[in-house]
Amino acid sequence: MIDEITKEYLEGLLHLCSEEDALLEFRKEAKGNNIPIITEDVERLVKIILKSSSSKSLFEVGSAVGYSSCVFADTMGKDSYVKTIERDEIRYIEAKNNIKKYGFEDNIDLCLDDAGEVLKNEEKVYDVVFLDGNKGHYIHMLEDCKRILKPGGLLICDNVLFRGMIDKSKPLIRRKITIVKRLRKFLDAISEDSELTTSVLPIGDGLSISIKK
């Protein structure tokens, strides 16, 4: 485990790296409004992955206010395509406004819908699928996520350690028991799946990265 002093030092490095980020204003605004967006360490790693894999298309579950969608589109370049799904109407409207504000209307296809239903009917094949929606539904989406991934494509899932409840380092909250059980089942599934090679990293609130063979 990383001690708190080292963690603070690494967070300081991330802040230095972010000073010239064109979307820094967006991040600060979202955090100021207590919007749950991807953490800076997760964002930095995903950007490196997208760049190094030359990814150009990404399917995202969980738009929130559109921050991560804009980050992904910006990282993948002007000819990138992001399809992102949000089921909350208020968040959808906020995301739509932000995507326009930061100039990514041509790159991002924002949908107000249930992600599971959209996934079932999705026909396009993607370089990357990014899950950051309802954690209890990750397991239900797995087969369709694999189906829409190209060979060599990446399945990236955020918040998979769920505030330390997954590894039993923190006591379970009664109302979270079902989500935790489903997340454990999901992590077992992606770790054992013969079609995937998976690593789970203790950054942010836990990040899993799987490559489709």
PATIZA-445075 format. One line per field, with one value per residue (C-alpha): residue number from 0; chain; x, y, z. Coordinates in steps of 0.001 Angstrom, whole numbers, plus 524288, in hexadecimal, padded with zeros to 5 digits. Example, Ala and Ser with C-alpha at 12.3 -4.5 7.8 and 13.67 -1.06 7.14 Angstrom:
% residues 2
nr <- c(0	1)
kette <- c(A	A)
east <- c(8300C	83566)
north <- c(7EE6C	7FBDC)
up <- c(81E78	81BE4)
***
This chain:
% residues 213
nr <- c(0	1	2	3	4	5	6	7	8	9	10	11	12	13	14	15	16	17	18	19	20	21	22	23	24	25	26	27	28	29	30	31	32	33	34	35	36	37	38	39	40	41	42	43	44	45	46	47	48	49	50	51	52	53	54	55	56	57	58	59	60	61	62	63	64	65	66	67	68	69	70	71	72	73	74	75	76	77	78	79	80	81	82	83	84	85	86	87	88	89	90	91	92	93	94	95	96	97	98	99	100	101	102	103	104	105	106	107	108	109	110	111	112	113	114	115	116	117	118	119	120	121	122	123	124	125	126	127	128	129	130	131	132	133	134	135	136	137	138	139	140	141	142	143	144	145	146	147	148	149	150	151	152	153	154	155	156	157	158	159	160	161	162	163	164	165	166	167	168	169	170	171	172	173	174	175	176	177	178	179	180	181	182	183	184	185	186	187	188	189	190	191	192	193	194	195	196	197	198	199	200	201	202	203	204	205	206	207	208	209	210	211	212)
kette <- c(A	A	A	A	A	A	A	A	A	A	A	A	A	A	A	A	A	A	A	A	A	A	A	A	A	A	A	A	A	A	A	A	A	A	A	A	A	A	A	A	A	A	A	A	A	A	A	A	A	A	A	A	A	A	A	A	A	A	A	A	A	A	A	A	A	A	A	A	A	A	A	A	A	A	A	A	A	A	A	A	A	A	A	A	A	A	A	A	A	A	A	A	A	A	A	A	A	A	A	A	A	A	A	A	A	A	A	A	A	A	A	A	A	A	A	A	A	A	A	A	A	A	A	A	A	A	A	A	A	A	A	A	A	A	A	A	A	A	A	A	A	A	A	A	A	A	A	A	A	A	A	A	A	A	A	A	A	A	A	A	A	A	A	A	A	A	A	A	A	A	A	A	A	A	A	A	A	A	A	A	A	A	A	A	A	A	A	A	A	A	A	A	A	A	A	A	A	A	A	A	A	A	A	A	A	A	A	A	A	A	A	A	A)
east <- c(80000	80471	805EA	7FF1B	80B7A	80EDC	800B9	800CA	80D95	8081A	7FBB3	80451	80B07	7FDC8	7F9FF	80697	803B8	7F600	7F966	7F93B	7ED69	7E33A	7D86B	7DDCA	7D2F7	7C8E2	7CEEB	7CF62	7C13C	7BC88	7C402	7BF2D	7B148	7B426	7B1EF	7B7CF	7C1BD	7CD85	7D8D0	7E50F	7ED7D	7E375	7E202	7F0AD	7F204	7E679	7EBF0	7F8F7	7F1F0	7E9C2	7F5A5	7FE89	7F428	7F0AB	7E25D	7D877	7CB41	7C5D2	7B8CC	7B640	7AC1B	7A96E	7AB08	7A801	7AABE	7B2EC	7C06A	7C673	7C053	7C70B	7D3EE	7D323	7CF7C	7DA3F	7E45A	7E0B6	7E129	7D8AF	7D41C	7D013	7C285	7BCB4	7AF37	7AAF8	79E8F	79804	78AE1	78916	78257	78823	795EE	7933A	78F9E	79BB5	7A44B	79E59	7A130	7AF1A	7B22A	7ADE0	7B505	7C202	7C048	7BE7A	7B0F3	7B6C4	7BDEC	7B457	7A74E	79FF3	793FD	78970	78623	78862	7963C	792D7	7887C	7915B	79C36	79342	7901A	79D77	7A310	7AF4C	7BC41	7C4DF	7D310	7CF78	7C3D2	7C407	7BAAA	7B7CC	7A94A	7A186	7AB83	7A142	79EAA	7ACB9	7AAED	79E7B	7A563	7B191	7AD98	7A8E8	7B520	7BD76	7B4EA	7B6C0	7C566	7CE9A	7D948	7E3D5	7D9BC	7D98B	7CF1F	7D1F6	7C95C	7C9D4	7C6B3	7C7DC	7CD1A	7C14E	7C6A6	7CE4A	7C236	7C62C	7D26D	7CBB5	7D500	7C927	7BC4D	7B0E8	7A5CB	79929	79330	79F8F	7A046	79A04	7A2EF	7AF0B	7AB2E	7A8DC	7B5BA	7BD0D	7B655	7BA2C	7C871	7C8B9	7C29B	7CC34	7D7B6	7D3B5	7CE85	7D65B	7D39E	7D9BC	7E69C	7E3C5	7EADC	7E47F	7EBA4	7EA01	7E922	7DDA4	7D30B	7D870	7DA4C	7D9AE	7DFD0	7DCF1	7E1B7	7D9A9	7E1FF)
north <- c(80000	80DE8	8160C	82339	82B4D	82484	825AB	83462	835AA	82E49	83686	8429C	83D89	83B7A	84985	84E39	845E7	84B82	859F9	85B4F	85282	85913	85280	8568A	860B4	85621	84D33	85809	85BAF	84DA2	84B37	85820	8538B	84636	83F04	83143	8317F	828D5	82B3F	831BA	82587	81D70	8281E	828DE	81A1D	818FC	82412	81CF3	81069	81727	81DE9	81217	80933	81338	81188	81951	81435	81280	80E4C	81418	81043	81B90	8293E	8311B	83F20	83AFE	83D51	83011	82FBC	83C87	837A2	82B40	83275	83C7A	831DC	82990	8353E	83CC3	830B7	82961	82428	8229D	81D1F	81FC5	81BF4	82313	81F6E	82B3D	83616	84142	83BF1	83993	847DD	84C52	84330	847DA	85604	852F7	84B16	856B5	86076	8595D	856F7	84840	8477F	84150	836D3	832DC	82C09	82E26	8259E	826BE	8187A	80C33	807A5	7F94A	7FAA6	802BE	7F8BC	7ED94	7F466	7FA3C	7F5AE	7FE06	7F822	80072	80197	8040F	8022E	80A47	80682	810D2	80F21	80729	7FDB9	7F36C	7F227	7F022	7E163	7E247	7EA47	7E1F0	7D95B	7E4D1	7EC8E	7E176	7E03C	7EE71	7EE55	7EBC4	7E174	7E853	7F1F6	7F68D	7F586	7FF97	7FFE6	80A39	80947	7FA80	7FA27	801EF	8098A	7FDF8	7F56E	7EBC6	7E6D7	7E6BD	7F10C	7F920	7F49A	7F2D5	7FC94	7F4D3	7FC0A	7F9A9	7EAE5	7E77C	7F0CA	7EB72	7DD4A	7E068	7E7C0	7DC4F	7D370	7DCC7	7DD25	7CE56	7CD9A	7D6AE	7D055	7C29A	7C5B7	7BE95	7C99F	7D3F9	7D713	7DF72	7E786	7EE7D	7FA77	80121	80EEC	8180B	80F57	8039B	8023F	7F5C5	7F4EE	7E967	7E6E7	7DE73	7D3AA)
up <- c(80000	7FD26	80987	80ABD	80910	7FC47	7F7DD	7FA49	7F2DB	7E71C	7E754	7E707	7DAD0	7D46C	7D74E	7D0E4	7C4E7	7C402	7C454	7B589	7B378	7AADB	7B2B6	7BFFE	7C18A	7BF02	7C94E	7D370	7D0D4	7D1E1	7DE72	7E3FC	7E1A5	7E7D6	7DAFE	7DB79	7D05C	7CDE9	7D734	7D205	7D321	7CBB4	7C183	7BF65	7BDC2	7B469	7AC1E	7AB2B	7A754	79CEF	79722	79745	7915D	786C9	78A63	7828B	78726	794D7	79AA6	7A81E	7B231	7BB71	7B5F0	7C239	7BDDE	7B227	7B7D4	7B4EC	7A75C	7A41D	7A9B0	7A17E	79500	79731	799C8	78DF5	784C6	77B46	773C6	78019	78327	790C9	79344	7A138	7A855	7B399	7B984	7C276	7BAE0	7C2C6	7C134	7B2C0	7B0AD	7B829	7B034	7A370	7A70B	7AB40	79F10	796F1	79F9A	79E0F	78F83	78EAA	7885D	77C17	783C6	78E5B	78C7F	79948	79BBF	7A61C	7A83E	7B031	7AD74	7AE4E	7A3C8	79B0D	79C79	79885	78BBA	788CC	77BD9	77AD6	77F2A	787FE	78BD0	79A0C	7A315	7AF98	7BA7D	7C4BB	7C733	7D0FA	7D6B6	7D980	7CAE8	7C661	7C6C8	7BEA5	7B422	7B2E1	7A769	79F35	7A2BB	79D73	7916C	78D50	78FCC	7847B	78675	78E35	79351	7A160	7ABE0	7B67A	7C29B	7CD47	7DBD2	7DC3E	7EA33	7EED3	7FA6C	7FFA2	80140	7F6A9	7FD71	80AC4	8103F	8141D	819F9	810A8	810E8	810D3	80545	7FD53	7FF37	7F217	7EA94	7F15A	7EEAA	7E04A	7DF34	7E525	7DB5F	7D064	7D49B	7D55E	7C7D7	7C0F2	7C7EF	7C3F4	7B643	7ABCB	7A226	7AAE9	7B168	7BD57	7C775	7D2FB	7D803	7E550	7DFE6	7E174	7E6E7	7DF82	7D0E1	7C8F3	7BB7D	7B294	7A4CF	79BB0	795D7)
***
